[in-house]
Amino acid sequence: MGREWALERPAEPLTLEDMARHAHMSVRTFTRRFRQETGLSPLKWPARRRLAHARHLLESTTLPVARIAKACGFGDPVALRRQFHTYVGRSPAANSRTHSAPGVTAGR
């Protein structure tokens, strides 16, 4: 129902209207069906997917937080840090130090 379409645009700001239009539904119908399928609101879901993508990059690359934030659609590193701390419970750099693959060091 448009999740793949949204996933293909991790750095783009997506509005509820954009997602509903892509799914050829009214905003109300789209919201109801999306919540039924995912258990999340259509606006929380992309944020969680962006956060998951950022976490993957933090754990598997040495990219700086600023580049990861931009690549994942957070706009700036402060927004990524805030979201990361809220949902993961630690800073992106602390997560990288804890979960990096062997041979990958945090480039922060």
ZAGU-75250 format. One record per residue: residue number from 1; residue in three letters; x, y, z of N, C-alpha, C, O in turn. Coordinates in steps of 0.2 Angstrom, whole numbers, plus 5000, padded with zeros to 4 digits. Layout:
NUM; Ala; X; Y; Z; X; Y; Z; X; Y; Z; X; Y; Z
...
END
This chain:
1; Met; 5004; 4994; 5000; 5000; 5000; 5000; 5004; 5006; 5000; 5003; 5011; 5003
2; Gly; 5010; 5006; 4996; 5014; 5012; 4996; 5020; 5012; 5001; 5024; 5017; 5001
3; Arg; 5021; 5007; 5005; 5027; 5006; 5009; 5033; 5006; 5005; 5038; 5009; 5007
4; Glu; 5033; 5002; 5000; 5039; 5001; 4996; 5041; 5008; 4992; 5047; 5010; 4992
5; Trp; 5036; 5011; 4990; 5037; 5018; 4987; 5040; 5023; 4992; 5044; 5026; 4990
6; Ala; 5037; 5023; 4998; 5040; 5027; 5003; 5047; 5025; 5005; 5052; 5029; 5006
7; Leu; 5049; 5018; 5005; 5055; 5016; 5007; 5060; 5018; 5002; 5066; 5019; 5003
8; Glu; 5058; 5019; 4996; 5063; 5021; 4990; 5065; 5028; 4991; 5069; 5031; 4987
9; Arg; 5062; 5032; 4995; 5063; 5039; 4996; 5065; 5041; 5003; 5061; 5045; 5006
10; Pro; 5070; 5038; 5006; 5072; 5039; 5013; 5073; 5046; 5015; 5072; 5048; 5020
11; Ala; 5076; 5049; 5010; 5078; 5056; 5012; 5073; 5062; 5010; 5074; 5067; 5011
12; Glu; 5068; 5060; 5007; 5062; 5064; 5005; 5057; 5065; 5010; 5055; 5061; 5014
13; Pro; 5055; 5071; 5011; 5050; 5072; 5016; 5043; 5070; 5013; 5041; 5072; 5008
14; Leu; 5040; 5065; 5016; 5034; 5063; 5014; 5028; 5065; 5018; 5028; 5064; 5024
15; Thr; 5023; 5068; 5015; 5017; 5070; 5018; 5012; 5064; 5018; 5012; 5060; 5014
16; Leu; 5007; 5065; 5023; 5001; 5060; 5022; 4998; 5060; 5016; 4995; 5055; 5013
17; Glu; 4997; 5066; 5013; 4993; 5067; 5007; 4997; 5064; 5001; 4994; 5061; 4997
18; Asp; 5004; 5065; 5001; 5008; 5061; 4996; 5007; 5054; 4996; 5006; 5051; 4991
19; Met; 5007; 5051; 5002; 5006; 5044; 5003; 4999; 5041; 5001; 4999; 5036; 4997
20; Ala; 4994; 5045; 5003; 4987; 5043; 5001; 4986; 5044; 4993; 4983; 5040; 4990
21; Arg; 4989; 5049; 4990; 4988; 5050; 4983; 4992; 5045; 4979; 4989; 5042; 4974
22; His; 4998; 5043; 4982; 5001; 5037; 4978; 4997; 5031; 4979; 4997; 5027; 4974
23; Ala; 4994; 5030; 4984; 4990; 5023; 4985; 4983; 5024; 4982; 4979; 5019; 4982
24; His; 4981; 5030; 4979; 4975; 5031; 4976; 4969; 5031; 4981; 4964; 5027; 4979
25; Met; 4970; 5034; 4986; 4965; 5033; 4992; 4964; 5040; 4995; 4968; 5045; 4994
26; Ser; 4959; 5041; 4998; 4958; 5047; 5002; 4962; 5047; 5008; 4965; 5041; 5010
27; Val; 4964; 5052; 5011; 4968; 5052; 5017; 4965; 5048; 5023; 4969; 5044; 5026
28; Arg; 4959; 5049; 5024; 4956; 5045; 5029; 4956; 5038; 5028; 4958; 5034; 5033
29; Thr; 4954; 5035; 5022; 4954; 5028; 5020; 4962; 5026; 5021; 4963; 5020; 5024
30; Phe; 4966; 5029; 5018; 4973; 5027; 5018; 4976; 5027; 5025; 4979; 5022; 5027
31; Thr; 4974; 5031; 5029; 4976; 5031; 5036; 4973; 5025; 5040; 4977; 5021; 5043
32; Arg; 4967; 5024; 5039; 4964; 5018; 5042; 4967; 5012; 5040; 4968; 5007; 5044
33; Arg; 4968; 5011; 5033; 4970; 5004; 5031; 4978; 5003; 5033; 4980; 4998; 5034
34; Phe; 4981; 5009; 5032; 4989; 5009; 5034; 4989; 5006; 5041; 4994; 5002; 5043
35; Arg; 4986; 5009; 5046; 4986; 5007; 5053; 4984; 5000; 5054; 4987; 4997; 5058
36; Gln; 4979; 4998; 5050; 4977; 4991; 5051; 4983; 4986; 5049; 4984; 4981; 5052
37; Glu; 4986; 4988; 5043; 4991; 4984; 5041; 4998; 4984; 5045; 5001; 4979; 5045
38; Thr; 5000; 4990; 5047; 5006; 4990; 5050; 5006; 4991; 5058; 5011; 4990; 5061
39; Gly; 5000; 4993; 5061; 5000; 4995; 5068; 5003; 5001; 5070; 5003; 5003; 5076
40; Leu; 5005; 5005; 5065; 5007; 5012; 5066; 5004; 5017; 5061; 5000; 5015; 5056
41; Ser; 5004; 5023; 5064; 5001; 5028; 5059; 5005; 5029; 5053; 5011; 5028; 5053
42; Pro; 5003; 5032; 5048; 5007; 5033; 5042; 5012; 5038; 5043; 5017; 5038; 5039
43; Leu; 5012; 5042; 5048; 5017; 5047; 5049; 5023; 5044; 5053; 5029; 5046; 5053
44; Lys; 5021; 5039; 5058; 5026; 5036; 5062; 5030; 5031; 5058; 5036; 5030; 5060
45; Trp; 5027; 5028; 5054; 5030; 5022; 5050; 5036; 5024; 5047; 5042; 5021; 5047
46; Pro; 5036; 5030; 5042; 5042; 5032; 5039; 5047; 5034; 5044; 5053; 5033; 5042
47; Ala; 5046; 5037; 5049; 5051; 5039; 5054; 5054; 5033; 5057; 5060; 5033; 5058
48; Arg; 5050; 5028; 5058; 5054; 5022; 5061; 5058; 5019; 5056; 5063; 5016; 5058
49; Arg; 5056; 5019; 5050; 5060; 5016; 5044; 5066; 5020; 5043; 5072; 5017; 5043
50; Arg; 5066; 5026; 5044; 5072; 5030; 5043; 5077; 5029; 5049; 5083; 5029; 5048
51; Leu; 5074; 5028; 5055; 5078; 5027; 5061; 5081; 5020; 5060; 5087; 5019; 5062
52; Ala; 5078; 5015; 5057; 5081; 5008; 5056; 5086; 5009; 5051; 5092; 5006; 5052
53; His; 5085; 5013; 5046; 5091; 5013; 5041; 5097; 5017; 5044; 5102; 5015; 5042
54; Ala; 5095; 5022; 5048; 5101; 5026; 5051; 5105; 5021; 5056; 5111; 5021; 5056
55; Arg; 5101; 5017; 5059; 5104; 5012; 5064; 5109; 5007; 5060; 5114; 5006; 5062
56; His; 5106; 5005; 5055; 5110; 5000; 5050; 5117; 5004; 5048; 5122; 5001; 5048
57; Leu; 5116; 5010; 5045; 5122; 5013; 5043; 5127; 5015; 5049; 5133; 5014; 5048
58; Leu; 5124; 5017; 5054; 5129; 5018; 5060; 5133; 5012; 5062; 5138; 5012; 5064
59; Glu; 5129; 5006; 5062; 5132; 5000; 5064; 5137; 4996; 5059; 5141; 4992; 5060
60; Ser; 5136; 4998; 5052; 5139; 4995; 5047; 5144; 4999; 5043; 5148; 4996; 5038
61; Thr; 5144; 5005; 5044; 5149; 5010; 5041; 5153; 5014; 5045; 5151; 5015; 5051
62; Thr; 5157; 5018; 5043; 5161; 5023; 5046; 5158; 5031; 5044; 5162; 5035; 5046
63; Leu; 5153; 5031; 5041; 5150; 5037; 5039; 5149; 5042; 5045; 5147; 5039; 5050
64; Pro; 5150; 5048; 5045; 5149; 5053; 5050; 5141; 5054; 5051; 5137; 5053; 5046
65; Val; 5139; 5055; 5057; 5132; 5056; 5059; 5129; 5061; 5054; 5123; 5060; 5052
66; Ala; 5132; 5066; 5053; 5129; 5071; 5048; 5127; 5069; 5041; 5122; 5070; 5039
67; Arg; 5131; 5064; 5038; 5130; 5061; 5032; 5124; 5056; 5033; 5120; 5056; 5028
68; Ile; 5124; 5052; 5038; 5119; 5048; 5039; 5112; 5051; 5040; 5107; 5049; 5037
69; Ala; 5112; 5056; 5044; 5106; 5060; 5045; 5103; 5063; 5038; 5097; 5062; 5037
70; Lys; 5107; 5065; 5034; 5105; 5068; 5028; 5103; 5062; 5023; 5097; 5063; 5020
71; Ala; 5106; 5057; 5023; 5104; 5051; 5019; 5098; 5048; 5021; 5094; 5045; 5017
72; Cys; 5096; 5048; 5027; 5090; 5045; 5030; 5084; 5050; 5031; 5079; 5047; 5033
73; Gly; 5085; 5056; 5029; 5079; 5060; 5029; 5078; 5064; 5035; 5073; 5067; 5036
74; Phe; 5083; 5064; 5040; 5082; 5068; 5046; 5084; 5075; 5045; 5082; 5079; 5049
75; Gly; 5087; 5077; 5040; 5089; 5084; 5038; 5095; 5086; 5042; 5100; 5089; 5038
76; Asp; 5096; 5085; 5048; 5102; 5087; 5052; 5104; 5082; 5057; 5099; 5079; 5059
77; Pro; 5110; 5082; 5059; 5112; 5077; 5065; 5108; 5078; 5071; 5107; 5073; 5075
78; Val; 5106; 5084; 5073; 5103; 5085; 5079; 5096; 5082; 5079; 5094; 5078; 5084
79; Ala; 5092; 5082; 5074; 5086; 5078; 5073; 5087; 5071; 5074; 5083; 5067; 5077
80; Leu; 5092; 5068; 5070; 5094; 5061; 5071; 5096; 5059; 5078; 5093; 5054; 5081
81; Arg; 5100; 5063; 5081; 5102; 5062; 5088; 5096; 5062; 5093; 5095; 5057; 5097
82; Arg; 5091; 5066; 5092; 5085; 5067; 5096; 5081; 5061; 5095; 5079; 5057; 5100
83; Gln; 5080; 5059; 5089; 5075; 5053; 5088; 5079; 5047; 5090; 5076; 5042; 5093
84; Phe; 5085; 5046; 5089; 5089; 5040; 5091; 5089; 5039; 5098; 5087; 5034; 5101
85; His; 5090; 5045; 5102; 5090; 5044; 5109; 5083; 5042; 5112; 5082; 5038; 5116
86; Thr; 5078; 5045; 5109; 5071; 5044; 5111; 5069; 5036; 5110; 5066; 5033; 5114
87; Tyr; 5071; 5034; 5104; 5069; 5027; 5102; 5074; 5021; 5104; 5072; 5016; 5105
88; Val; 5080; 5023; 5104; 5085; 5018; 5105; 5088; 5018; 5113; 5090; 5014; 5115
89; Gly; 5088; 5025; 5115; 5090; 5025; 5122; 5097; 5027; 5123; 5100; 5027; 5128
90; Arg; 5100; 5029; 5117; 5107; 5031; 5118; 5109; 5035; 5112; 5105; 5036; 5107
91; Ser; 5115; 5038; 5111; 5116; 5043; 5106; 5119; 5038; 5100; 5120; 5032; 5101
92; Pro; 5118; 5041; 5094; 5121; 5037; 5088; 5128; 5035; 5089; 5130; 5029; 5087
93; Ala; 5132; 5039; 5091; 5139; 5037; 5092; 5140; 5031; 5097; 5144; 5027; 5096
94; Ala; 5136; 5032; 5103; 5137; 5026; 5108; 5134; 5020; 5105; 5137; 5015; 5106
95; Asn; 5129; 5020; 5101; 5127; 5014; 5098; 5132; 5011; 5093; 5133; 5005; 5093
96; Ser; 5135; 5016; 5089; 5140; 5013; 5084; 5146; 5010; 5088; 5148; 5004; 5086
97; Arg; 5148; 5013; 5094; 5153; 5009; 5098; 5151; 5003; 5100; 5155; 4998; 5101
98; Thr; 5145; 5002; 5102; 5143; 4996; 5105; 5141; 4990; 5100; 5142; 4985; 5101
99; His; 5139; 4992; 5094; 5136; 4988; 5089; 5140; 4987; 5083; 5138; 4984; 5078
100; Ser; 5145; 4990; 5082; 5149; 4990; 5076; 5152; 4983; 5074; 5154; 4980; 5079
101; Ala; 5152; 4982; 5068; 5155; 4975; 5066; 5162; 4975; 5067; 5165; 4981; 5067
102; Pro; 5165; 4970; 5068; 5173; 4970; 5069; 5176; 4973; 5063; 5174; 4972; 5058
103; Gly; 5181; 4977; 5065; 5184; 4981; 5060; 5181; 4988; 5058; 5184; 4992; 5054
104; Val; 5175; 4989; 5060; 5172; 4995; 5059; 5172; 5000; 5065; 5169; 4998; 5070
105; Thr; 5175; 5005; 5064; 5175; 5010; 5070; 5171; 5016; 5069; 5170; 5018; 5063
106; Ala; 5168; 5019; 5074; 5164; 5025; 5073; 5168; 5031; 5070; 5173; 5032; 5073
107; Gly; 5166; 5034; 5065; 5169; 5039; 5062; 5166; 5046; 5064; 5164; 5050; 5060
108; Arg; 5165; 5047; 5071; 5161; 5053; 5074; 5166; 5057; 5078; 5164; 5062; 5080
END
